[in-house]
Amino acid sequence: MLLRNNIVSTALPRKGKTLHYKVLIKNVLYNTVNESWHCQLLVKYHRGAALRLQGKMEIVKPTKQAYQELQDAYSFFNRDLFEDGLPDCLMTLQRQTNTYGYYASSQFVSRTGEQADEIALNPSYFATRQVDEVLSTLVHEMCHLWQRHFGKPGRGRYHNREWAGKMKSVGLQPSHTGKAGGKEVGDQVTHFILDDGPFQKAYDLLIQSGYAISWVDKLKPTSATVKGKPSKKATRAKFTCPSCSSNAWGKPTLNVFCGECEERFEIV
C-alpha cells in the first residue's frame, strides 16, 4: 500500500495482471494520531468492493461478518473517542426485551481465567433504526465500560453524573426522554446524538470508509419505543381526591370515591 497525494493505492492480482484501484483520503485523516489505522480500515472495506468487481468475493459467512463489523466499530470508536484506552470486551447480539443494548461487567471468563466484560446489542432494532443510532448505543455502553474501569459507577442501573459527563464528552447527550431537556441521570436514561460533536464526526469518518451493518432482523419489533425502550401498558394508576388530596392506587378503570369528602377521585 502506498500513500501519495492523499490517495491510497493498492494492487490486486487478476489473471496474471495487476488491478489497481484508488481510494481518496480526506485531509482530516492526517490530523489524527490514528492515521495508519484509519487508512487500513479504508483499504479493508474498499478492497472488498474491488474483489466484488472481479467476481472473486469469498462466500459470505454471516456470523463472522456480523461480529467482525461490531468489533471494527468498537475498535474504531475506542481509538477516536476513548484514546484507545478501553480494554477489549466480548460483544454479543441479544434480543433482550425493552432495550437497545446493555453492558455487563466481567460477564465472561476464559478457560485460563481471564475475564471479559460484555456489550450486547439488540438486533431486533437494526432494521428500524439508522446505523448512527445503532452505533451510538454501542458508544453509550462503551461509556459504561469506561466508568467501570476508570470511574465510579452508580448503584445498580443508575446512570450518574460522572457517566453523563463522559457521554457528553464523546458527543452524546444523555436524556431520559431521548430529547432535549430530558433528565441526564436516573435508572433509565437514553441519549441523542449532538450535532457536529465528536461521535458524529467519528461516525461520518467511519461511514466514509465503506462501513456498514450488513445483517438485520427481517421481523420488525412490534412495540413502540418510549424513552429509548419499548413501552409497557400501565397496570396501576394514582388517584387523588380533589378536595382533601388523599391518594389511592389501583387499576386505571376503577371508580374511586373519597369516604370523607364524598368526592370522586381523579387520576393524576
Backbone bond lengths (Angstrom), bond angles and torsions (degrees), N, CA, C in turn:
res aa  C-N    CA-C-N  psi(-1)  N-CA   C-N-CA  omega(-1)  CA-C   N-CA-C  phi
1 M - - - 1.466 - - 1.515 109.15 -
2 L 1.308 116.21 133.40 1.453 121.29 -178.76 1.515 109.42 -120.66
3 L 1.324 116.64 143.50 1.460 122.23 175.59 1.513 108.70 -112.02
4 R 1.321 116.22 115.02 1.463 120.01 177.01 1.524 108.54 -143.80
5 N 1.348 115.40 127.79 1.457 121.20 175.40 1.525 112.46 51.24
6 N 1.331 114.93 46.92 1.457 121.30 177.71 1.515 112.69 61.07
7 I 1.340 117.53 27.56 1.455 121.70 177.89 1.524 108.86 -120.42
8 V 1.323 116.54 130.97 1.448 120.05 170.78 1.512 106.99 -94.36
9 S 1.310 117.24 121.72 1.461 121.72 -179.69 1.514 108.30 -119.38
10 T 1.307 116.06 127.10 1.458 120.29 179.60 1.513 109.24 -135.81
11 A 1.309 116.38 157.75 1.462 120.39 -174.11 1.513 110.68 -119.39
12 L 1.345 116.02 143.17 1.441 122.55 176.43 1.526 108.51 -127.74
13 P 1.331 118.47 136.51 1.463 120.24 177.85 1.524 111.45 -70.87
14 R 1.307 116.95 141.25 1.457 120.81 177.49 1.520 109.62 -148.18
15 K 1.334 116.18 99.03 1.451 122.47 177.59 1.528 111.94 51.43
16 G 1.306 115.18 52.42 1.449 119.74 176.68 1.507 114.29 81.86
17 K 1.342 117.02 -6.27 1.457 120.24 179.49 1.516 109.06 -110.47
18 T 1.291 116.22 176.23 1.451 121.10 178.77 1.518 109.56 -116.19
19 L 1.321 115.20 121.70 1.458 120.51 178.30 1.529 108.04 -96.66
20 H 1.318 116.12 121.93 1.460 121.11 178.91 1.523 109.29 -105.85
21 Y 1.312 115.53 140.17 1.453 118.74 170.36 1.516 107.09 -139.58
22 K 1.313 115.92 156.03 1.458 120.72 -174.53 1.520 110.26 -126.27
23 V 1.300 114.85 146.32 1.446 121.68 179.21 1.525 107.87 -126.72
24 L 1.316 115.99 124.32 1.453 120.37 179.85 1.523 109.87 -73.75
25 I 1.314 116.53 130.77 1.457 122.34 178.05 1.521 108.33 -108.99
26 K 1.333 117.05 122.21 1.452 119.85 179.11 1.528 110.84 -70.28
27 N 1.314 114.88 153.19 1.460 119.72 -175.58 1.518 112.66 -59.74
28 V 1.347 116.97 -24.47 1.457 119.36 -177.36 1.522 111.39 -59.03
29 L 1.335 117.52 -27.41 1.453 119.92 179.95 1.522 111.84 -62.26
30 Y 1.309 116.34 -32.76 1.452 120.28 -175.25 1.527 111.99 -82.06
31 N 1.335 115.72 -0.87 1.448 119.50 177.94 1.517 111.72 -102.75
32 T 1.335 117.91 11.31 1.452 121.48 -179.43 1.519 109.65 -116.00
33 V 1.333 114.39 156.88 1.463 119.60 178.47 1.518 110.97 -78.49
34 N 1.332 116.94 -8.31 1.457 120.92 -176.76 1.527 110.84 -106.60
35 E 1.327 117.44 31.41 1.467 121.84 -172.89 1.520 112.25 -52.59
36 S 1.330 117.84 -49.63 1.463 120.02 -174.95 1.516 111.01 -65.71
37 W 1.325 116.70 -37.53 1.461 118.60 -178.80 1.522 110.81 -67.55
38 H 1.346 117.44 -41.71 1.465 120.79 177.89 1.525 110.24 -59.80
39 C 1.311 115.77 -42.38 1.469 119.52 -179.91 1.523 110.69 -62.97
40 Q 1.330 116.49 -40.33 1.460 119.87 178.30 1.516 111.03 -61.92
41 L 1.349 116.01 -40.30 1.461 119.69 179.74 1.519 111.29 -64.16
42 L 1.335 116.13 -42.80 1.465 120.19 178.08 1.514 111.14 -60.30
43 V 1.322 116.56 -46.98 1.460 120.35 -179.13 1.518 110.48 -63.66
44 K 1.350 116.68 -37.90 1.460 120.18 -178.77 1.514 111.76 -58.37
45 Y 1.330 116.80 -49.30 1.458 119.53 -175.91 1.521 112.26 -77.16
46 H 1.341 117.19 -37.22 1.452 118.72 179.33 1.527 111.44 -75.07
47 R 1.323 117.51 -26.03 1.459 120.01 174.88 1.532 109.64 -64.91
48 G 1.335 116.33 -37.24 1.456 119.86 176.20 1.515 111.78 -61.71
49 A 1.351 116.34 -39.17 1.456 119.77 178.07 1.521 111.14 -64.66
50 A 1.338 116.20 -39.13 1.459 119.50 179.31 1.524 111.38 -66.22
51 L 1.325 116.52 -38.87 1.459 120.08 177.67 1.517 111.64 -64.05
52 R 1.337 116.46 -36.42 1.459 119.06 177.75 1.514 110.84 -64.24
53 L 1.355 116.40 -37.30 1.457 119.86 178.31 1.528 110.71 -63.16
54 Q 1.325 116.93 -31.27 1.459 120.61 179.51 1.525 112.25 -80.34
55 G 1.329 117.62 -10.94 1.448 120.56 -176.29 1.501 112.49 73.99
56 K 1.336 117.31 23.12 1.461 121.39 -176.42 1.529 112.05 -116.23
57 M 1.328 116.18 20.80 1.460 118.91 -178.83 1.525 109.96 -65.98
58 E 1.328 117.49 133.91 1.449 121.49 178.60 1.526 110.47 -65.84
59 I 1.319 116.22 156.37 1.458 120.80 176.67 1.522 108.52 -60.99
60 V 1.329 115.95 129.78 1.454 120.77 -176.51 1.526 110.11 -70.71
61 K 1.317 115.78 133.04 1.452 122.49 173.13 1.521 107.04 -107.91
62 P 1.349 117.69 102.07 1.470 120.93 -170.68 1.522 114.63 -54.14
63 T 1.331 117.38 -43.34 1.465 119.12 -178.69 1.526 111.17 -62.58
64 K 1.319 116.26 -47.97 1.456 120.82 -179.62 1.526 110.86 -62.49
65 Q 1.331 117.33 -43.17 1.457 120.52 -178.07 1.520 111.65 -66.39
66 A 1.334 117.32 -46.56 1.463 120.98 -176.46 1.523 111.68 -63.65
67 Y 1.324 116.71 -45.03 1.467 119.12 -177.79 1.523 112.26 -76.36
68 Q 1.328 117.76 -29.25 1.459 119.62 176.06 1.526 110.53 -67.09
69 E 1.330 116.63 -37.01 1.470 119.92 177.63 1.521 111.10 -64.12
70 L 1.321 117.14 -38.50 1.463 120.03 176.43 1.527 111.09 -66.00
71 Q 1.324 116.39 -42.74 1.462 120.13 178.91 1.529 111.07 -64.21
72 D 1.328 116.50 -40.93 1.471 120.10 178.28 1.524 110.66 -60.39
73 A 1.335 116.74 -42.96 1.464 120.40 -179.96 1.528 110.70 -65.49
74 Y 1.323 117.10 -43.23 1.467 120.91 179.03 1.525 110.33 -60.54
75 S 1.317 116.88 -48.10 1.470 120.60 -178.98 1.521 111.20 -63.19
76 F 1.328 116.36 -39.50 1.466 120.73 -179.45 1.526 110.82 -63.52
77 F 1.337 117.30 -51.71 1.462 120.11 -178.03 1.528 111.46 -69.72
78 N 1.310 117.22 -30.48 1.470 119.58 175.08 1.522 109.92 -59.72
79 R 1.318 117.23 -43.72 1.470 120.95 179.69 1.526 111.88 -71.36
80 D 1.334 116.82 -43.25 1.463 119.82 -173.09 1.525 113.47 -79.56
81 L 1.323 118.15 -35.10 1.464 121.07 -171.44 1.535 113.69 -111.28
82 F 1.341 117.55 -19.46 1.462 120.30 -176.39 1.521 112.81 -124.49
83 E 1.336 117.36 17.14 1.462 123.23 177.41 1.534 111.47 54.64
84 D 1.322 115.79 33.09 1.468 122.25 177.84 1.520 111.38 57.96
85 G 1.339 116.22 31.99 1.459 120.05 -175.15 1.517 115.25 -97.99
86 L 1.341 118.42 -9.61 1.456 119.93 -177.45 1.524 111.03 -82.94
87 P 1.322 117.11 141.75 1.463 119.16 175.13 1.528 110.17 -71.40
88 D 1.320 115.84 157.46 1.459 119.00 175.43 1.521 109.69 -65.17
89 C 1.333 115.08 151.09 1.455 120.29 177.45 1.521 108.52 -131.29
90 L 1.317 117.19 176.28 1.455 121.93 176.57 1.518 107.17 -105.17
91 M 1.330 116.72 116.37 1.458 121.54 -177.08 1.523 109.71 -94.56
92 T 1.335 114.99 139.46 1.454 120.63 -179.23 1.526 110.16 -134.42
93 L 1.324 115.47 162.26 1.461 123.19 171.62 1.517 107.23 -108.74
94 Q 1.336 117.24 119.62 1.458 121.94 -175.65 1.520 110.02 -133.90
95 R 1.334 115.83 132.72 1.464 120.17 176.65 1.531 110.33 -92.14
96 Q 1.291 117.31 51.19 1.461 120.44 176.73 1.518 109.00 -70.60
97 T 1.323 116.81 132.50 1.462 120.66 -174.70 1.523 111.58 -66.91
98 N 1.307 114.27 150.14 1.466 122.83 172.14 1.521 114.65 64.50
99 T 1.329 117.93 28.26 1.462 118.71 177.75 1.519 111.06 -154.43
100 Y 1.333 116.10 147.81 1.457 122.03 173.96 1.521 111.20 -83.76
101 G 1.324 117.37 -22.56 1.452 121.66 -178.33 1.513 110.26 176.83
102 Y 1.329 115.89 171.68 1.460 118.82 177.89 1.520 110.31 -156.39
103 Y 1.341 114.86 163.97 1.468 122.57 176.24 1.522 108.11 -119.57
104 A 1.336 117.11 137.84 1.459 122.09 176.19 1.517 108.66 -133.57
105 S 1.321 116.52 125.70 1.459 121.80 -177.25 1.522 111.40 -77.10
106 S 1.340 117.12 135.36 1.467 123.64 174.79 1.523 112.33 47.90
107 Q 1.318 115.75 44.27 1.462 120.90 -176.06 1.533 112.65 -75.93
108 F 1.339 116.94 -24.96 1.454 120.86 -176.44 1.530 110.19 -122.16
109 V 1.325 115.22 151.06 1.454 121.51 175.78 1.525 107.80 -137.56
110 S 1.325 115.72 138.32 1.463 120.33 -179.57 1.521 110.38 -82.82
111 R 1.329 115.79 169.75 1.462 120.69 178.62 1.522 111.70 -64.24
112 T 1.341 115.63 -21.47 1.467 119.35 -178.91 1.525 112.50 -100.39
113 G 1.352 116.44 4.44 1.459 119.59 172.30 1.508 116.62 104.16
114 E 1.347 119.43 -7.24 1.464 120.09 178.55 1.536 109.85 -71.54
115 Q 1.327 115.52 143.41 1.464 120.36 179.05 1.525 110.56 -108.01
116 A 1.333 115.76 152.32 1.463 121.38 178.72 1.519 109.45 -141.61
117 D 1.335 115.54 137.35 1.459 120.77 172.92 1.525 109.39 -72.67
118 E 1.324 115.66 162.53 1.469 121.30 176.91 1.521 110.22 -117.24
119 I 1.330 116.39 134.99 1.452 122.37 165.20 1.520 106.49 -119.63
120 A 1.319 116.44 120.91 1.459 121.79 -178.97 1.528 110.18 -112.62
121 L 1.312 116.01 140.27 1.460 122.20 173.40 1.523 108.35 -118.98
122 N 1.323 116.18 145.60 1.458 121.92 -177.76 1.528 110.13 -92.68
123 P 1.345 118.51 108.52 1.470 120.70 -176.56 1.519 113.16 -70.53
124 S 1.338 117.71 -11.95 1.461 120.01 178.92 1.518 112.11 -60.65
125 Y 1.343 116.46 -23.68 1.465 120.51 -176.42 1.525 113.26 -104.16
126 F 1.329 118.02 1.46 1.465 119.87 -177.67 1.525 111.88 -62.07
127 A 1.327 117.36 -33.96 1.466 120.49 -176.92 1.520 112.50 -81.85
128 T 1.328 117.90 -21.90 1.465 121.20 -174.88 1.525 113.12 -101.53
129 R 1.328 117.39 -10.04 1.462 120.95 179.08 1.523 109.54 -113.91
130 Q 1.315 115.88 153.76 1.456 120.73 175.74 1.532 109.10 -71.01
131 V 1.325 116.07 156.80 1.464 120.26 -177.83 1.529 110.54 -60.48
132 D 1.335 117.74 -38.83 1.467 118.87 179.88 1.529 111.22 -64.71
133 E 1.328 117.52 -32.28 1.456 120.23 177.60 1.531 110.73 -69.18
134 V 1.328 116.31 -43.25 1.463 119.98 178.32 1.524 110.52 -60.79
135 L 1.325 116.64 -45.88 1.466 119.87 -177.81 1.520 111.84 -72.85
136 S 1.326 117.65 -25.60 1.465 118.61 174.88 1.529 110.21 -68.19
137 T 1.339 117.44 -31.08 1.463 120.09 173.52 1.523 110.38 -65.01
138 L 1.326 116.41 -40.14 1.464 119.91 175.62 1.528 110.64 -57.54
139 V 1.333 117.75 -47.64 1.464 120.92 -178.83 1.527 110.67 -67.94
140 H 1.330 117.71 -35.16 1.471 122.25 173.49 1.531 109.68 -53.14
141 E 1.341 116.18 -48.96 1.465 120.21 -179.38 1.527 111.21 -70.90
142 M 1.323 117.36 -31.07 1.458 120.31 175.86 1.524 110.89 -63.68
143 C 1.329 117.04 -31.39 1.471 120.12 176.11 1.522 110.60 -67.49
144 H 1.336 117.29 -35.36 1.468 119.82 174.08 1.522 110.33 -64.93
145 L 1.324 116.58 -42.23 1.465 120.35 178.22 1.516 110.48 -62.29
146 W 1.341 116.47 -43.10 1.471 120.43 177.80 1.530 110.18 -57.98
147 Q 1.336 117.43 -45.80 1.459 120.27 -177.25 1.521 111.86 -66.70
148 R 1.331 115.82 -35.83 1.471 119.16 179.23 1.525 111.21 -61.95
149 H 1.323 118.06 -35.93 1.462 121.29 -175.62 1.523 113.24 -95.54
150 F 1.335 117.48 -25.53 1.466 119.18 -172.44 1.534 113.70 -128.55
151 G 1.323 117.37 1.21 1.458 119.85 -178.53 1.515 111.92 -135.71
152 K 1.330 115.17 -151.84 1.460 121.76 -179.17 1.522 108.52 -129.93
153 P 1.347 117.30 96.58 1.470 120.53 -179.05 1.520 111.74 -63.11
154 G 1.332 116.01 152.49 1.453 120.99 174.24 1.517 110.43 -73.76
155 R 1.321 116.63 169.45 1.461 119.77 -179.91 1.529 110.07 -70.21
156 G 1.322 114.65 139.79 1.458 119.99 176.78 1.515 113.19 56.30
157 R 1.323 115.90 -124.96 1.468 122.37 -178.05 1.525 112.22 -94.18
158 Y 1.337 117.93 8.40 1.461 120.44 -174.08 1.528 111.16 -69.81
159 H 1.323 115.23 129.27 1.463 122.78 175.41 1.528 107.11 -93.55
160 N 1.332 117.64 108.94 1.466 119.76 -174.50 1.535 111.95 -94.92
161 R 1.311 115.13 -176.37 1.471 119.53 -173.89 1.530 112.50 -71.92
162 E 1.311 117.49 -30.33 1.459 119.14 176.31 1.525 110.16 -62.42
163 W 1.330 115.91 -45.62 1.466 120.61 177.91 1.528 110.36 -62.73
164 A 1.345 116.65 -42.81 1.468 120.28 -179.86 1.530 110.82 -61.60
165 G 1.332 116.43 -38.73 1.457 119.78 178.35 1.516 112.24 -64.63
166 K 1.334 116.43 -39.55 1.462 119.76 178.18 1.522 110.58 -66.10
167 M 1.314 116.51 -41.01 1.467 120.43 177.16 1.524 110.84 -56.39
168 K 1.313 116.81 -47.23 1.467 120.05 -178.12 1.521 111.46 -66.30
169 S 1.341 116.45 -32.08 1.467 119.57 -179.35 1.522 112.13 -68.48
170 V 1.339 117.52 -24.32 1.469 120.25 178.98 1.526 111.74 -100.13
171 G 1.332 117.39 4.81 1.458 120.17 173.30 1.515 116.32 97.01
172 L 1.339 117.20 19.54 1.468 121.39 176.58 1.526 108.46 -120.44
173 Q 1.325 116.95 128.93 1.457 121.43 -179.05 1.523 110.18 -94.82
174 P 1.342 118.31 114.92 1.469 120.08 177.96 1.529 110.32 -65.78
175 S 1.318 116.31 142.14 1.458 121.26 179.20 1.523 108.78 -164.21
176 H 1.324 117.04 129.97 1.465 118.59 -179.34 1.519 111.62 -72.61
177 T 1.320 117.04 -14.71 1.469 121.02 177.10 1.521 112.39 -102.22
178 G 1.333 117.18 -11.98 1.458 120.15 -174.03 1.513 112.38 79.47
179 K 1.338 117.00 9.13 1.462 121.99 -178.68 1.521 109.48 -132.82
180 A 1.330 116.01 167.06 1.461 120.98 179.45 1.526 109.87 -60.41
181 G 1.330 115.53 140.41 1.454 120.86 178.47 1.505 114.67 92.77
182 G 1.346 118.20 -6.96 1.458 120.74 179.21 1.525 111.83 -74.10
183 K 1.319 116.70 162.07 1.456 121.70 178.95 1.527 110.23 -67.23
184 E 1.329 115.60 139.09 1.463 121.12 -177.85 1.519 112.59 -87.11
185 V 1.317 118.28 -17.12 1.465 121.52 -177.18 1.518 109.11 -127.38
186 G 1.334 115.33 160.20 1.462 120.36 179.26 1.512 111.01 142.33
187 D 1.325 116.19 179.91 1.462 121.02 -178.82 1.524 112.14 -73.07
188 Q 1.318 117.44 -36.03 1.458 121.46 179.51 1.523 109.10 -121.53
189 V 1.312 115.67 102.90 1.464 121.37 -179.00 1.520 108.81 -131.98
190 T 1.305 116.74 124.86 1.452 121.55 174.15 1.532 107.99 -103.27
191 H 1.318 119.50 -145.08 1.469 120.74 -176.87 1.519 109.59 -168.34
192 F 1.324 115.28 171.11 1.461 120.78 166.11 1.524 107.73 -136.97
193 I 1.326 114.92 159.51 1.471 121.31 -174.59 1.526 109.53 -82.78
194 L 1.329 116.32 129.63 1.464 121.08 178.02 1.527 109.97 -78.69
195 D 1.327 116.01 130.32 1.462 120.27 179.34 1.520 110.67 -60.52
196 D 1.321 115.84 132.46 1.466 123.00 176.16 1.528 112.36 60.19
197 G 1.335 116.71 22.78 1.461 120.54 177.15 1.520 111.35 -86.83
198 P 1.330 117.56 177.16 1.465 120.61 -178.31 1.528 113.44 -55.97
199 F 1.343 117.73 -42.55 1.466 118.60 179.68 1.520 110.93 -63.48
200 Q 1.323 116.68 -45.82 1.461 119.59 -178.04 1.526 111.34 -60.53
201 K 1.321 116.86 -41.37 1.466 120.41 -179.98 1.528 110.59 -67.17
202 A 1.326 116.48 -42.62 1.465 119.74 179.34 1.526 110.36 -65.57
203 Y 1.319 116.75 -41.58 1.469 120.60 179.68 1.529 110.73 -62.01
204 D 1.328 117.24 -43.94 1.468 120.51 179.20 1.522 110.75 -58.75
205 L 1.320 115.93 -40.68 1.461 120.62 179.29 1.528 111.13 -66.13
206 L 1.328 116.23 -40.11 1.463 120.67 178.76 1.526 111.08 -63.36
207 I 1.319 116.90 -44.08 1.464 120.88 -179.39 1.527 111.02 -66.36
208 Q 1.320 117.40 -34.21 1.464 120.51 177.38 1.531 111.45 -62.73
209 S 1.324 116.57 -22.78 1.462 119.79 179.94 1.523 112.03 -77.74
210 G 1.332 117.06 -7.77 1.457 120.77 -177.64 1.513 113.10 99.17
211 Y 1.329 117.47 7.40 1.459 121.52 -178.19 1.519 111.21 -63.00
212 A 1.332 116.18 144.39 1.459 121.97 175.62 1.515 109.42 -154.37
213 I 1.322 116.22 158.03 1.458 122.15 167.99 1.519 105.76 -96.94
214 S 1.311 116.69 107.93 1.459 121.74 -167.72 1.520 114.36 -80.75
215 W 1.332 117.74 -28.53 1.452 121.07 -174.07 1.522 110.43 -118.24
216 V 1.353 115.57 129.77 1.468 121.52 179.43 1.528 108.40 -132.31
217 D 1.321 115.04 157.93 1.460 120.96 178.86 1.526 109.29 -73.08
218 K 1.334 117.53 129.65 1.470 120.30 -178.12 1.527 112.34 -76.79
219 L 1.341 117.63 -17.03 1.453 121.74 178.17 1.522 109.24 -98.39
220 K 1.317 116.99 115.41 1.457 120.48 -178.78 1.528 109.87 -74.79
221 P 1.338 117.14 145.25 1.470 119.79 177.80 1.520 110.37 -62.37
222 T 1.328 116.54 145.07 1.459 120.99 -175.41 1.520 113.14 -88.42
223 S 1.337 118.00 -20.77 1.461 121.23 -177.24 1.514 111.29 -88.91
224 A 1.333 115.84 143.36 1.462 120.37 173.06 1.518 108.40 -74.96
225 T 1.325 117.22 157.15 1.462 120.33 -179.10 1.515 110.70 -104.26
226 V 1.315 115.28 133.23 1.450 123.02 176.83 1.519 107.53 -131.76
227 K 1.332 116.57 131.72 1.460 121.10 -178.12 1.519 111.22 56.73
228 G 1.313 116.09 33.70 1.448 120.24 176.81 1.509 114.44 83.75
229 K 1.351 118.31 0.17 1.453 120.60 -178.74 1.521 109.27 -140.33
230 P 1.357 117.87 155.68 1.456 120.12 176.84 1.519 110.63 -58.22
231 S 1.336 115.49 138.77 1.454 120.15 -176.99 1.518 111.16 -81.13
232 K 1.330 115.94 152.69 1.453 122.65 175.25 1.524 109.13 -112.55
233 K 1.325 115.76 143.83 1.450 120.47 178.63 1.521 109.24 -70.26
234 A 1.331 116.09 132.84 1.457 120.20 -178.31 1.521 110.57 -66.22
235 T 1.337 117.78 135.08 1.464 122.26 178.59 1.526 111.89 -111.47
236 R 1.323 117.82 -13.31 1.467 122.19 177.98 1.513 109.11 -134.38
237 A 1.338 115.49 147.59 1.464 120.81 178.47 1.526 108.95 -133.51
238 K 1.329 115.02 153.46 1.466 120.57 176.69 1.516 109.12 -96.52
239 F 1.354 116.49 129.77 1.456 123.01 178.09 1.526 108.75 -112.01
240 T 1.334 117.25 141.55 1.468 121.78 -179.77 1.522 109.79 -134.21
241 C 1.322 115.75 136.58 1.466 120.79 175.96 1.525 108.80 -74.68
242 P 1.340 119.44 126.52 1.463 121.01 -177.82 1.527 113.47 -68.71
243 S 1.358 117.77 -14.31 1.465 120.51 -177.58 1.527 112.62 -96.76
244 C 1.343 116.68 -52.99 1.470 119.63 -175.15 1.524 113.49 -106.71
245 S 1.334 117.03 -2.37 1.471 123.53 176.73 1.528 113.81 66.36
246 S 1.335 116.97 19.81 1.459 119.36 173.26 1.528 109.08 -66.85
247 N 1.333 115.40 149.46 1.465 120.11 -176.36 1.516 111.61 -118.02
248 A 1.318 114.32 154.38 1.463 121.78 174.36 1.517 107.90 -151.67
249 W 1.341 116.46 155.94 1.461 120.73 179.96 1.525 109.45 -127.53
250 G 1.306 116.03 143.76 1.456 120.09 178.50 1.513 110.91 -179.85
251 K 1.340 116.43 -170.28 1.455 120.46 178.92 1.522 110.84 -62.54
252 P 1.322 118.18 142.45 1.471 120.70 -177.92 1.526 113.51 -59.38
253 T 1.332 118.28 -21.21 1.469 120.88 -176.95 1.528 113.50 -86.28
254 L 1.340 118.77 -2.94 1.458 121.62 -177.25 1.530 111.98 -70.80
255 N 1.347 115.42 148.89 1.469 121.72 170.36 1.520 107.01 -104.83
256 V 1.327 117.32 108.56 1.464 122.60 -173.26 1.519 109.38 -114.04
257 F 1.350 116.15 133.28 1.460 121.32 178.97 1.519 110.11 -123.56
258 C 1.325 116.74 147.75 1.459 123.17 -179.93 1.533 108.66 -81.22
259 G 1.352 116.93 126.19 1.464 120.95 -179.63 1.511 113.15 -69.87
260 E 1.339 118.73 -24.13 1.463 122.69 -179.17 1.530 111.55 -85.90
261 C 1.332 115.85 -47.29 1.478 120.45 -173.55 1.523 112.97 -97.38
262 E 1.326 115.68 -12.41 1.463 121.61 -175.79 1.530 111.92 57.01
263 E 1.330 113.93 30.17 1.467 120.38 176.91 1.529 108.94 -100.78
264 R 1.329 114.88 149.27 1.452 119.05 176.49 1.536 109.80 -77.39
265 F 1.336 115.70 131.84 1.468 119.71 177.68 1.531 109.84 -67.24
266 E 1.321 113.38 148.54 1.470 120.48 176.34 1.527 110.08 -110.57
267 I 1.328 116.36 143.10 1.476 120.20 175.88 1.514 108.70 -76.26
268 V 1.315 116.42 132.65 1.478 121.16 179.25 1.501 109.94 -120.57
